[in-house]
Amino acid sequence: MIYRSFAWGCVVSALTISGAWATWSAFKSRDVDDGVVKANGRLEVQRIEIATKFAGRVLEVPVQEGDVVKVGAVIAQLDVTDLQAQLAGVQAMRQRALQAMARAQGEAQVRRIQTTVAEMEFGNALNLRKEVLVSDSEVKRRQAQRDGERAGVTIATAAIGEASAARDEADAGIKRLRIAIEDHTLRAPVAGRIEYRVVEPSSVIPAGGRVATLLDTSHVHMTIFLPAKVAGQLRVGDEARIVLDAAPQVTLLAKVSFVASEAQFTPKHVETPTEREKLTYRVKLSLSEDVAMANMGLLKAGLTGNGLVRMHTADSGW
């Protein structure tokens, strides 16, 4: 089974290379008259700076320059000892708030019962006063006792609210500290390749300090400059091709992802076989994510090559 899979892979690879070479040969035989325009450019890969939100000491940097990493891979780990101690303290505060809440709830329950008894005694005193069996002072005493128990219920209820607020404050602190601890582990937001490793273990970096530079190899494009008569016929989404000087046998399928709305002077680094146009339009040819990932080992920022686009006046297909 292994040998057959390997043989089939060789057949597929041979067909792919043959198709790419045939396509490239077709491109080489075309010129502007055929509706295909070629312009030189450089590959550009989206760079992502991996930086920390917090100042701290770097414990480890498990990646090296050139490493290919997956989404979520650990790029660097900062020291979280102090944050873990703070988290333990806030968790203790939350436990204390819960105990205070339980005590206040018990106190409120006792006060309610006492208020009920005081209400009954006050009512009895009013009935006895009608029969002149108790004095006015006794009625007032029992009324004051009832009012005091009612106030006690109010105070106990307020204590419950205070303990509840302390618990919520502790929960918010725990959440904040857990997020901060998680943020001390710097992870790759996308799959890609490490271009630069900036810090080493035991380094102390400030908030916003850069740890590494990650190349998002799924977002690769080439910027070319075309004259108005060509750029005016292009539309975003038009098919294009990219051929690198380092691998002329490989033809990369691309699409027009951007056409500038205003002309600019042609950059000095642009070289064309004919006289350079004074004003050109900037055009981006982007590779699809599938094509970019399939050629990850080949694609490197700064590689020179040619971008080919077909004008809409062309009758022939790609």
Backbone hydrogen bonds, N-H to C=O, Kabsch-Sander energy under -0.5 kcal/mol:
donor,donor_aa,acceptor,acceptor_aa,energy
5,S,1,M,-2.2
6,F,2,I,-2.1
7,A,3,Y,-2.5
8,W,4,R,-2.6
9,G,5,S,-2.2
10,C,6,F,-2.1
11,V,7,A,-2.0
12,V,8,W,-2.5
13,S,9,G,-2.7
14,A,10,C,-2.5
15,L,11,V,-2.4
16,T,12,V,-2.6
17,I,13,S,-2.7
18,S,14,A,-2.5
19,G,15,L,-2.7
20,A,16,T,-2.6
21,W,17,I,-2.7
22,A,18,S,-2.5
23,T,19,G,-2.4
24,W,20,A,-2.7
25,S,21,W,-2.6
26,A,22,A,-2.0
27,F,23,T,-2.2
28,K,24,W,-2.5
29,S,25,S,-1.1
30,R,27,F,-1.8
34,D,31,D,-1.1
35,G,32,V,-2.0
36,V,31,D,-1.4
37,V,35,G,-0.5
37,V,309,V,-3.1
39,A,307,G,-2.1
41,G,305,G,-2.1
42,R,223,T,-0.6
43,L,303,L,-2.7
44,E,221,H,-3.2
46,Q,216,D,-0.6
46,Q,219,H,-1.9
48,I,214,L,-2.9
50,I,48,I,-0.6
50,I,212,A,-2.8
51,A,49,E,-0.8
52,T,209,G,-2.0
56,G,205,I,-2.2
58,V,203,S,-3.3
59,L,77,Q,-3.1
60,E,77,Q,-1.4
63,V,75,I,-0.6
66,G,194,I,-3.1
67,D,64,Q,-2.1
69,V,67,D,-0.6
69,V,192,G,-2.6
72,G,188,A,-3.2
73,A,70,K,-1.9
75,I,186,L,-3.7
76,A,186,L,-1.5
77,Q,60,E,-2.5
78,L,184,H,-2.6
79,D,57,R,-2.7
84,Q,80,V,-2.5
85,A,81,T,-1.8
86,Q,82,D,-2.2
87,L,83,L,-2.5
88,A,84,Q,-2.1
89,G,85,A,-1.9
90,V,86,Q,-2.3
91,Q,87,L,-2.3
92,A,88,A,-1.8
93,M,89,G,-1.9
94,R,90,V,-2.1
95,Q,91,Q,-1.9
96,R,92,A,-2.2
97,A,93,M,-2.2
98,L,94,R,-2.1
99,Q,95,Q,-2.0
100,A,96,R,-2.3
101,M,97,A,-2.1
102,A,98,L,-2.3
103,R,99,Q,-2.3
104,A,100,A,-2.4
105,Q,101,M,-2.5
106,G,102,A,-2.1
107,E,103,R,-2.5
108,A,104,A,-2.4
109,Q,105,Q,-1.9
110,V,106,G,-2.3
111,R,107,E,-2.5
112,R,108,A,-2.0
113,I,109,Q,-1.9
114,Q,110,V,-2.5
115,T,111,R,-2.2
116,T,112,R,-2.1
117,V,113,I,-2.1
118,A,114,Q,-2.6
119,E,115,T,-2.3
120,M,116,T,-2.0
121,E,117,V,-2.5
122,F,118,A,-2.3
123,G,119,E,-2.3
124,N,120,M,-2.4
125,A,121,E,-2.3
126,L,122,F,-2.0
127,N,123,G,-1.8
128,L,124,N,-2.6
129,R,125,A,-2.1
130,K,126,L,-1.3
131,E,127,N,-0.9
132,V,129,R,-1.3
133,L,128,L,-3.0
134,V,128,L,-0.5
139,V,135,S,-1.5
140,K,136,D,-2.4
141,R,137,S,-2.2
142,R,138,E,-2.2
143,Q,139,V,-2.0
144,A,140,K,-2.5
145,Q,141,R,-2.2
146,R,142,R,-2.1
147,D,143,Q,-2.6
148,G,144,A,-2.5
149,E,145,Q,-2.0
150,R,146,R,-2.2
151,A,147,D,-2.2
152,G,148,G,-2.0
153,V,149,E,-1.8
154,T,150,R,-1.8
155,I,151,A,-2.4
156,A,152,G,-2.5
157,T,153,V,-2.4
158,A,154,T,-2.2
159,A,155,I,-2.0
160,I,156,A,-1.8
161,G,157,T,-2.0
162,E,158,A,-2.3
163,A,159,A,-2.5
164,S,160,I,-2.4
165,A,161,G,-2.3
166,A,162,E,-2.2
167,R,163,A,-2.1
168,D,164,S,-2.4
169,E,165,A,-2.5
170,A,166,A,-2.2
171,D,167,R,-2.5
172,A,168,D,-2.4
173,G,169,E,-2.2
174,I,170,A,-2.6
175,K,171,D,-2.5
176,R,172,A,-2.5
177,L,173,G,-2.5
178,R,174,I,-2.4
179,I,175,K,-2.2
180,A,176,R,-2.3
181,I,177,L,-2.6
182,E,178,R,-2.3
183,D,179,I,-2.5
184,H,180,A,-0.8
184,H,181,I,-0.7
185,T,182,E,-1.7
186,L,76,A,-2.3
186,L,184,H,-0.7
187,R,185,T,-0.5
188,A,73,A,-2.3
192,G,69,V,-2.0
193,R,215,L,-1.9
194,I,67,D,-2.8
195,E,213,T,-2.9
196,Y,213,T,-1.1
198,V,196,Y,-0.6
198,V,211,V,-2.4
199,V,211,V,-1.2
202,S,58,V,-3.6
203,S,200,E,-1.7
205,I,56,G,-2.6
205,I,203,S,-0.6
208,G,52,T,-2.8
209,G,206,P,-2.2
211,V,50,I,-3.4
212,A,50,I,-1.4
213,T,196,Y,-2.3
214,L,48,I,-3.1
215,L,193,R,-3.1
216,D,46,Q,-3.1
216,D,214,L,-0.6
217,T,215,L,-1.5
219,H,216,D,-2.0
220,V,218,S,-0.6
221,H,44,E,-2.4
222,M,285,L,-2.4
223,T,42,R,-1.1
224,I,222,M,-0.5
224,I,283,V,-2.8
226,L,281,Y,-2.3
230,V,227,P,-1.2
231,A,227,P,-3.0
232,G,228,A,-2.6
233,Q,230,V,-1.7
234,L,231,A,-1.3
237,G,256,V,-3.4
238,D,235,R,-2.3
240,A,254,A,-2.6
241,R,308,L,-2.3
242,I,252,L,-2.1
243,V,306,N,-2.7
244,L,247,A,-0.5
244,L,250,V,-0.5
245,D,304,T,-2.4
246,A,304,T,-0.6
247,A,244,L,-0.7
250,V,247,A,-1.9
251,T,249,Q,-0.5
252,L,242,I,-2.8
252,L,250,V,-0.6
253,L,251,T,-0.5
254,A,240,A,-2.4
255,K,286,S,-2.1
256,V,238,D,-2.9
257,S,255,K,-0.7
257,S,284,K,-2.3
258,F,284,K,-1.1
260,A,282,R,-2.7
264,Q,280,T,-2.7
266,T,278,K,-1.6
270,V,267,P,-1.5
280,T,264,Q,-3.1
281,Y,226,L,-3.1
283,V,224,I,-2.9
284,K,258,F,-2.3
285,L,222,M,-2.8
286,S,255,K,-2.7
286,S,284,K,-0.6
287,L,220,V,-2.6
288,S,253,L,-0.6
292,A,288,S,-2.6
293,M,289,E,-2.6
294,A,290,D,-2.2
295,N,291,V,-1.3
296,M,293,M,-1.2
298,L,295,N,-1.1
299,L,295,N,-2.2
302,G,43,L,-2.6
303,L,300,K,-1.8
305,G,41,G,-1.9
306,N,243,V,-3.1
307,G,39,A,-3.4
308,L,241,R,-3.1
309,V,37,V,-2.2
310,R,239,E,-0.8
311,M,35,G,-3.2
311,M,309,V,-0.5
314,A,311,M,-1.6
